[in-house]
């Protein structure tokens, strides 16, 4: 079976930034990984792999997670910097 090459390091870094933003939004809203995963119709371990930047989620999954977090998708995937800004913090 052929090996799948590792992802481009730049893509991996971007996935991790999205995961950090998801973590910040989740903790800001006082939500557990379990609650958020269930709200999005997925297993906690699948959600955890997204939050840690291990896997690349589908667009529908990101949309569902953003809705469950109560943030616009653009907040999770913005490219302006790599700070895991908390929604509503004004910074």
The first five atom37 places (N, CA, C, CB, O) and aatype in JSON, in Angstrom:
{
  "aatype": [20, 20, 20, 20, 20, 20, 20, 20, 20, 20, 20, 20, 20, 20, 20, 20, 20, 20, 20, 20, 20, 20, 20, 20, 20, 20, 20, 20, 20, 20, 20, 20, 20, 20, 20, 20, 20, 20, 20, 20, 20, 20, 20, 20, 20, 20, 20, 20, 20, 20, 20, 20, 20, 20, 20, 20, 20, 20, 20, 20, 20, 20, 20, 20, 20, 20, 20, 20, 20, 20, 20, 20, 20, 20, 20, 20, 20, 20, 20, 20, 20, 20, 20, 20, 20, 20, 20, 20, 20, 20, 20],
  "atom_mask": [
    [1, 1, 1, 1, 1],
    [1, 1, 1, 1, 1],
    [1, 1, 1, 1, 1],
    [1, 1, 1, 1, 1],
    [1, 1, 1, 1, 1],
    [1, 1, 1, 1, 1],
    [1, 1, 1, 1, 1],
    [1, 1, 1, 1, 1],
    [1, 1, 1, 1, 1],
    [1, 1, 1, 1, 1],
    [1, 1, 1, 1, 1],
    [1, 1, 1, 1, 1],
    [1, 1, 1, 1, 1],
    [1, 1, 1, 1, 1],
    [1, 1, 1, 1, 1],
    [1, 1, 1, 1, 1],
    [1, 1, 1, 1, 1],
    [1, 1, 1, 1, 1],
    [1, 1, 1, 1, 1],
    [1, 1, 1, 1, 1],
    [1, 1, 1, 1, 1],
    [1, 1, 1, 1, 1],
    [1, 1, 1, 1, 1],
    [1, 1, 1, 1, 1],
    [1, 1, 1, 1, 1],
    [1, 1, 1, 1, 1],
    [1, 1, 1, 1, 1],
    [1, 1, 1, 1, 1],
    [1, 1, 1, 1, 1],
    [1, 1, 1, 1, 1],
    [1, 1, 1, 1, 1],
    [1, 1, 1, 1, 1],
    [1, 1, 1, 1, 1],
    [1, 1, 1, 1, 1],
    [1, 1, 1, 1, 1],
    [1, 1, 1, 1, 1],
    [1, 1, 1, 1, 1],
    [1, 1, 1, 1, 1],
    [1, 1, 1, 1, 1],
    [1, 1, 1, 1, 1],
    [1, 1, 1, 1, 1],
    [1, 1, 1, 1, 1],
    [1, 1, 1, 1, 1],
    [1, 1, 1, 1, 1],
    [1, 1, 1, 1, 1],
    [1, 1, 1, 1, 1],
    [1, 1, 1, 1, 1],
    [1, 1, 1, 1, 1],
    [1, 1, 1, 1, 1],
    [1, 1, 1, 1, 1],
    [1, 1, 1, 1, 1],
    [1, 1, 1, 1, 1],
    [1, 1, 1, 1, 1],
    [1, 1, 1, 1, 1],
    [1, 1, 1, 1, 1],
    [1, 1, 1, 1, 1],
    [1, 1, 1, 1, 1],
    [1, 1, 1, 1, 1],
    [1, 1, 1, 1, 1],
    [1, 1, 1, 1, 1],
    [1, 1, 1, 1, 1],
    [1, 1, 1, 1, 1],
    [1, 1, 1, 1, 1],
    [1, 1, 1, 1, 1],
    [1, 1, 1, 1, 1],
    [1, 1, 1, 1, 1],
    [1, 1, 1, 1, 1],
    [1, 1, 1, 1, 1],
    [1, 1, 1, 1, 1],
    [1, 1, 1, 1, 1],
    [1, 1, 1, 1, 1],
    [1, 1, 1, 1, 1],
    [1, 1, 1, 1, 1],
    [1, 1, 1, 1, 1],
    [1, 1, 1, 1, 1],
    [1, 1, 1, 1, 1],
    [1, 1, 1, 1, 1],
    [1, 1, 1, 1, 1],
    [1, 1, 1, 1, 1],
    [1, 1, 1, 1, 1],
    [1, 1, 1, 1, 1],
    [1, 1, 1, 1, 1],
    [1, 1, 1, 1, 1],
    [1, 1, 1, 1, 1],
    [1, 1, 1, 1, 1],
    [1, 1, 1, 1, 1],
    [1, 1, 1, 1, 1],
    [1, 1, 1, 1, 1],
    [1, 1, 1, 1, 1],
    [1, 1, 1, 1, 1],
    [1, 1, 1, 1, 1]
  ],
  "atom_positions": [
    [[0.85, -1.17, 0.0], [0.0, 0.0, 0.0], [0.9, 1.24, 0.0], [-0.97, -0.01, 1.22], [1.8, 1.34, 0.83]],
    [[0.67, 2.18, -0.92], [1.53, 3.37, -0.99], [1.33, 4.27, 0.21], [1.26, 4.14, -2.27], [0.22, 4.42, 0.72]],
    [[2.41, 4.87, 0.66], [2.35, 5.8, 1.78], [1.86, 7.16, 1.31], [3.73, 5.94, 2.46], [2.19, 7.61, 0.21]],
    [[1.07, 7.77, 2.13], [0.59, 9.12, 1.84], [1.65, 10.09, 2.36], [-0.82, 9.4, 2.49], [2.05, 10.01, 3.53]],
    [[2.11, 11.01, 1.51], [3.13, 11.95, 1.99], [2.56, 12.85, 3.09], [3.66, 12.81, 0.83], [1.36, 13.13, 3.11]],
    [[3.41, 13.3, 4.0], [2.93, 14.21, 5.06], [2.46, 15.52, 4.45], [4.04, 14.47, 6.1], [2.92, 15.91, 3.38]],
    [[1.55, 16.21, 5.13], [1.06, 17.48, 4.6], [2.16, 18.53, 4.58], [-0.12, 17.99, 5.43], [3.12, 18.48, 5.34]],
    [[2.0, 19.47, 3.7], [2.91, 20.61, 3.62], [2.95, 21.27, 5.0], [2.46, 21.64, 2.5], [1.89, 21.51, 5.58]],
    [[4.13, 21.57, 5.53], [4.23, 22.19, 6.87], [3.42, 23.48, 6.99], [5.68, 22.47, 7.21], [2.92, 23.8, 8.07]],
    [[3.3, 24.23, 5.91], [2.52, 25.48, 5.97], [1.03, 25.18, 6.15], [2.73, 26.32, 4.69], [0.34, 25.9, 6.87]],
    [[0.55, 24.12, 5.5], [-0.85, 23.73, 5.68], [-1.1, 23.21, 7.09], [-1.25, 22.67, 4.65], [-2.12, 23.51, 7.7]],
    [[-0.15, 22.45, 7.58], [-0.27, 21.92, 8.94], [-0.33, 23.07, 9.95], [0.91, 20.98, 9.26], [-1.11, 23.03, 10.89]],
    [[0.49, 24.09, 9.76], [0.5, 25.26, 10.65], [-0.84, 25.99, 10.59], [1.65, 26.22, 10.28], [-1.35, 26.45, 11.61]],
    [[-1.42, 26.1, 9.4], [-2.71, 26.77, 9.26], [-3.81, 25.96, 9.93], [-3.04, 26.99, 7.78], [-4.69, 26.54, 10.57]],
    [[-3.78, 24.64, 9.79], [-4.76, 23.79, 10.47], [-4.66, 23.95, 11.97], [-4.57, 22.31, 10.07], [-5.67, 23.99, 12.67]],
    [[-3.44, 24.04, 12.47], [-3.25, 24.21, 13.92], [-3.78, 25.56, 14.4], [-1.77, 24.07, 14.28], [-4.32, 25.66, 15.5]],
    [[-3.62, 26.61, 13.58], [-4.17, 27.92, 13.95], [-5.68, 27.86, 14.04], [-3.75, 29.0, 12.93], [-6.28, 28.43, 14.96]],
    [[-6.31, 27.17, 13.1], [-7.76, 27.01, 13.15], [-8.15, 26.26, 14.42], [-8.29, 26.26, 11.89], [-9.1, 26.63, 15.11]],
    [[-7.41, 25.22, 14.74], [-7.68, 24.45, 15.95], [-7.53, 25.29, 17.21], [-6.75, 23.27, 16.02], [-8.33, 25.16, 18.14]],
    [[-6.52, 26.17, 17.25], [-6.35, 27.04, 18.42], [-7.5, 28.02, 18.54], [-5.02, 27.81, 18.33], [-7.93, 28.34, 19.65]],
    [[-8.01, 28.5, 17.41], [-9.16, 29.4, 17.46], [-10.41, 28.67, 17.93], [-9.4, 30.03, 16.09], [-11.22, 29.22, 18.67]],
    [[-10.55, 27.42, 17.49], [-11.68, 26.62, 17.95], [-11.58, 26.39, 19.45], [-11.73, 25.27, 17.2], [-12.57, 26.49, 20.17]],
    [[-10.38, 26.07, 19.92], [-10.17, 25.89, 21.36], [-10.52, 27.16, 22.13], [-8.71, 25.48, 21.64], [-11.21, 27.1, 23.15]],
    [[-10.05, 28.3, 21.64], [-10.31, 29.57, 22.33], [-11.81, 29.87, 22.37], [-9.57, 30.73, 21.64], [-12.33, 30.29, 23.4]],
    [[-12.49, 29.65, 21.26], [-13.94, 29.91, 21.22], [-14.68, 28.93, 22.12], [-14.46, 29.81, 19.78], [-15.63, 29.3, 22.8]],
    [[-14.24, 27.68, 22.12], [-14.9, 26.66, 22.94], [-14.73, 26.94, 24.42], [-14.33, 25.27, 22.61], [-15.7, 26.87, 25.19]],
    [[-13.52, 27.27, 24.83], [-13.29, 27.55, 26.26], [-13.95, 28.87, 26.68], [-11.79, 27.58, 26.56], [-14.42, 28.99, 27.8]],
    [[-13.97, 29.85, 25.77], [-14.64, 31.11, 26.06], [-16.14, 30.88, 26.32], [-14.45, 32.11, 24.89], [-16.74, 31.55, 27.15]],
    [[-16.71, 29.94, 25.59], [-18.14, 29.62, 25.74], [-18.38, 28.58, 26.84], [-18.7, 29.12, 24.41], [-19.52, 28.16, 27.06]],
    [[-17.32, 28.16, 27.53], [-17.44, 27.15, 28.6], [-18.03, 25.84, 28.1], [-18.3, 27.68, 29.73], [-18.85, 25.22, 28.77]],
    [[-17.6, 25.41, 26.91], [-18.09, 24.17, 26.33], [-17.01, 23.1, 26.43], [-18.51, 24.38, 24.87], [-15.82, 23.4, 26.35]],
    [[-17.43, 21.86, 26.6], [-16.48, 20.75, 26.58], [-16.33, 20.24, 25.16], [-16.93, 19.62, 27.54], [-17.19, 20.48, 24.3]],
    [[-15.25, 19.53, 24.92], [-15.08, 18.88, 23.62], [-16.24, 17.92, 23.37], [-13.73, 18.13, 23.54], [-16.76, 17.84, 22.26]],
    [[-16.65, 17.2, 24.4], [-17.74, 16.23, 24.26], [-19.03, 16.92, 23.83], [-17.96, 15.48, 25.58], [-19.71, 16.46, 22.9]],
    [[-19.38, 18.02, 24.49], [-20.62, 18.73, 24.15], [-20.57, 19.23, 22.72], [-20.85, 19.9, 25.11], [-21.53, 19.05, 21.97]],
    [[-19.46, 19.85, 22.35], [-19.34, 20.41, 21.01], [-19.37, 19.32, 19.94], [-18.05, 21.22, 20.89], [-20.01, 19.48, 18.91]],
    [[-18.69, 18.23, 20.2], [-18.7, 17.12, 19.25], [-20.12, 16.6, 19.06], [-17.78, 15.99, 19.73], [-20.55, 16.37, 17.93]],
    [[-20.85, 16.42, 20.15], [-22.22, 15.92, 20.05], [-23.11, 16.93, 19.32], [-22.79, 15.64, 21.44], [-23.96, 16.53, 18.52]],
    [[-22.92, 18.21, 19.58], [-23.71, 19.25, 18.9], [-23.45, 19.24, 17.39], [-23.39, 20.63, 19.48], [-24.32, 19.6, 16.6]],
    [[-22.24, 18.83, 17.01], [-21.88, 18.78, 15.6], [-22.11, 17.4, 14.99], [-20.42, 19.18, 15.42], [-21.84, 17.19, 13.8]],
    [[-22.6, 16.46, 15.79], [-22.89, 15.13, 15.27], [-21.65, 14.3, 14.98], [-23.69, 15.24, 14.05], [-21.61, 13.55, 14.0]],
    [[-20.64, 14.42, 15.84], [-19.41, 13.66, 15.63], [-18.91, 13.09, 16.94], [-18.32, 14.54, 14.99], [-19.41, 13.45, 18.01]],
    [[-17.94, 12.2, 16.86], [-17.31, 11.65, 18.06], [-16.35, 12.69, 18.64], [-16.55, 10.33, 17.74], [-15.79, 13.51, 17.92]],
    [[-16.17, 12.63, 19.97], [-15.24, 13.55, 20.61], [-13.83, 13.38, 20.06], [-15.24, 13.33, 22.12], [-13.12, 14.37, 19.87]],
    [[-13.42, 12.15, 19.8], [-12.07, 11.93, 19.27], [-11.89, 12.55, 17.89], [-11.76, 10.43, 19.21], [-10.81, 13.05, 17.57]],
    [[-12.95, 12.53, 17.07], [-12.87, 13.19, 15.76], [-12.74, 14.7, 15.93], [-14.11, 12.86, 14.9], [-11.94, 15.35, 15.26]],
    [[-13.54, 15.25, 16.86], [-13.44, 16.69, 17.12], [-12.05, 17.03, 17.64], [-14.52, 17.14, 18.14], [-11.45, 18.02, 17.22]],
    [[-11.55, 16.22, 18.55], [-10.24, 16.48, 19.14], [-9.15, 16.53, 18.06], [-9.9, 15.4, 20.19], [-8.26, 17.38, 18.12]],
    [[-9.21, 15.64, 17.09], [-8.21, 15.64, 16.01], [-8.29, 16.92, 15.17], [-8.41, 14.42, 15.11], [-7.28, 17.39, 14.65]],
    [[-9.49, 17.48, 15.04], [-9.64, 18.75, 14.32], [-9.04, 19.88, 15.17], [-11.13, 19.05, 14.0], [-8.27, 20.69, 14.66]],
    [[-9.38, 19.92, 16.45], [-8.9, 20.99, 17.33], [-7.38, 20.95, 17.45], [-9.53, 20.86, 18.72], [-6.75, 22.01, 17.56]],
    [[-6.78, 19.78, 17.42], [-5.32, 19.66, 17.5], [-4.63, 19.85, 16.15], [-4.95, 18.31, 18.07], [-3.4, 19.84, 16.09]],
    [[-5.4, 20.02, 15.08], [-4.82, 20.24, 13.76], [-4.28, 18.98, 13.11], [-3.74, 21.25, 13.85], [-3.48, 19.07, 12.18]],
    [[-4.7, 17.82, 13.58], [-4.19, 16.56, 13.04], [-4.86, 16.22, 11.71], [-4.41, 15.43, 14.04], [-4.22, 15.7, 10.8]],
    [[-6.16, 16.51, 11.61], [-6.89, 16.2, 10.39], [-7.44, 17.48, 9.77], [-8.04, 15.22, 10.67], [-7.54, 18.52, 10.42]],
    [[-7.77, 17.38, 8.51], [-8.34, 18.5, 7.78], [-9.85, 18.27, 7.65], [-7.67, 18.66, 6.38], [-10.27, 17.38, 6.91]],
    [[-10.66, 19.07, 8.35], [-12.11, 18.83, 8.31], [-12.73, 19.29, 7.0], [-12.78, 19.54, 9.47], [-12.19, 20.14, 6.3]],
    [[-13.87, 18.72, 6.69], [-14.64, 19.14, 5.52], [-15.29, 20.49, 5.84], [-15.72, 18.08, 5.13], [-15.47, 20.85, 7.0]],
    [[-15.63, 21.21, 4.79], [-16.26, 22.52, 4.96], [-17.57, 22.41, 5.74], [-16.53, 23.16, 3.59], [-17.83, 23.23, 6.62]],
    [[-18.38, 21.41, 5.45], [-19.64, 21.25, 6.18], [-19.39, 21.06, 7.67], [-20.43, 20.06, 5.63], [-20.15, 21.57, 8.5]],
    [[-18.34, 20.34, 8.01], [-18.0, 20.13, 9.42], [-17.6, 21.44, 10.07], [-16.86, 19.1, 9.56], [-18.04, 21.74, 11.18]],
    [[-16.77, 22.23, 9.39], [-16.37, 23.54, 9.94], [-17.58, 24.46, 10.12], [-15.34, 24.2, 9.02], [-17.67, 25.17, 11.12]],
    [[-18.49, 24.45, 9.15], [-19.69, 25.27, 9.27], [-20.53, 24.85, 10.47], [-20.52, 25.18, 7.98], [-21.02, 25.7, 11.21]],
    [[-20.7, 23.55, 10.65], [-21.47, 23.04, 11.78], [-20.82, 23.38, 13.11], [-21.65, 21.53, 11.65], [-21.5, 23.77, 14.06]],
    [[-19.49, 23.25, 13.17], [-18.77, 23.58, 14.4], [-18.85, 25.07, 14.7], [-17.31, 23.14, 14.3], [-19.05, 25.46, 15.85]],
    [[-18.69, 25.91, 13.69], [-18.79, 27.35, 13.9], [-20.18, 27.71, 14.43], [-18.51, 28.12, 12.58], [-20.3, 28.53, 15.34]],
    [[-21.22, 27.1, 13.87], [-22.58, 27.35, 14.36], [-22.72, 26.93, 15.82], [-23.61, 26.61, 13.48], [-23.29, 27.65, 16.63]],
    [[-22.2, 25.74, 16.15], [-22.3, 25.24, 17.52], [-21.52, 26.13, 18.49], [-21.79, 23.8, 17.6], [-21.91, 26.28, 19.65]],
    [[-20.42, 26.71, 18.02], [-19.61, 27.61, 18.85], [-20.21, 29.0, 18.94], [-18.19, 27.69, 18.3], [-19.87, 29.78, 19.82]],
    [[-21.12, 29.31, 18.01], [-21.73, 30.64, 18.0], [-20.82, 31.71, 17.43], [-22.14, 31.02, 19.38], [-20.91, 32.88, 17.8]],
    [[-19.93, 31.3, 16.52], [-19.03, 32.25, 15.87], [-19.15, 32.11, 14.36], [-17.55, 32.04, 16.33], [-19.5, 31.03, 13.87]],
    [[-18.85, 33.18, 13.62], [-18.86, 33.04, 12.16], [-17.68, 32.17, 11.71], [-18.81, 34.43, 11.48], [-16.62, 32.17, 12.35]],
    [[-17.87, 31.45, 10.64], [-16.79, 30.62, 10.11], [-15.53, 31.46, 9.86], [-17.23, 29.93, 8.81], [-14.42, 30.99, 10.09]],
    [[-15.71, 32.68, 9.4], [-14.56, 33.54, 9.11], [-13.68, 33.77, 10.33], [-15.04, 34.88, 8.57], [-12.48, 33.97, 10.19]],
    [[-14.27, 33.75, 11.52], [-13.48, 33.91, 12.75], [-12.52, 32.75, 12.94], [-14.41, 34.03, 13.98], [-11.42, 32.93, 13.45]],
    [[-12.93, 31.56, 12.54], [-12.08, 30.38, 12.72], [-10.99, 30.28, 11.66], [-12.93, 29.13, 12.69], [-9.9, 29.77, 11.94]],
    [[-11.27, 30.76, 10.45], [-10.32, 30.52, 9.35], [-9.6, 31.76, 8.84], [-11.05, 29.89, 8.2], [-8.93, 31.71, 7.81]],
    [[-9.74, 32.87, 9.56], [-9.08, 34.1, 9.09], [-7.56, 33.92, 9.0], [-9.41, 35.28, 10.03], [-6.99, 33.06, 9.68]],
    [[-6.93, 34.72, 8.18], [-5.51, 34.59, 7.9], [-4.67, 35.76, 8.4], [-5.3, 34.44, 6.43], [-3.48, 35.81, 8.09]],
    [[-5.24, 36.69, 9.16], [-4.51, 37.91, 9.5], [-3.32, 37.69, 10.42], [-5.44, 38.86, 10.14], [-2.32, 38.4, 10.29]],
    [[-3.38, 36.75, 11.35], [-2.26, 36.45, 12.24], [-2.49, 35.09, 12.84], [-2.11, 37.53, 13.35], [-3.42, 34.39, 12.45]],
    [[-1.63, 34.7, 13.79], [-1.82, 33.36, 14.35], [-2.24, 33.39, 15.83], [-0.54, 32.57, 14.21], [-2.09, 32.38, 16.52]],
    [[-2.75, 34.52, 16.32], [-3.24, 34.56, 17.69], [-4.59, 33.86, 17.76], [-3.36, 36.03, 18.19], [-5.45, 34.08, 16.91]],
    [[-4.77, 33.01, 18.76], [-6.07, 32.34, 18.92], [-7.06, 33.25, 19.62], [-5.91, 31.02, 19.71], [-7.42, 33.02, 20.77]],
    [[-7.51, 34.28, 18.92], [-8.36, 35.31, 19.51], [-9.69, 34.74, 19.97], [-8.6, 36.43, 18.51], [-10.3, 33.92, 19.28]],
    [[-10.13, 35.17, 21.12], [-11.4, 34.74, 21.67], [-12.49, 35.65, 21.11], [-11.38, 34.76, 23.23], [-12.36, 36.87, 21.18]],
    [[-13.56, 35.07, 20.56], [-14.65, 35.91, 20.04], [-15.19, 36.84, 21.12], [-15.78, 35.03, 19.48], [-15.37, 36.44, 22.27]],
    [[-15.43, 38.08, 20.72], [-15.99, 39.05, 21.65], [-14.98, 39.7, 22.57], [-17.01, 38.4, 22.45], [-15.35, 40.52, 23.41]],
    [[-13.69, 39.35, 22.42], [-12.7, 39.93, 23.33], [-12.23, 41.3, 22.89], [-11.51, 39.01, 23.43], [-11.64, 42.04, 23.67]],
    [[-12.49, 41.65, 21.61], [-12.11, 42.96, 21.12], [-10.63, 43.11, 20.82], [-12.5, 43.98, 22.1], [-10.21, 44.2, 20.46]],
    [[-9.82, 42.05, 20.96], [-8.4, 42.19, 20.65], [-8.04, 41.5, 19.37], [-7.56, 41.64, 21.77], [-6.88, 41.52, 18.96]]
  ]
}
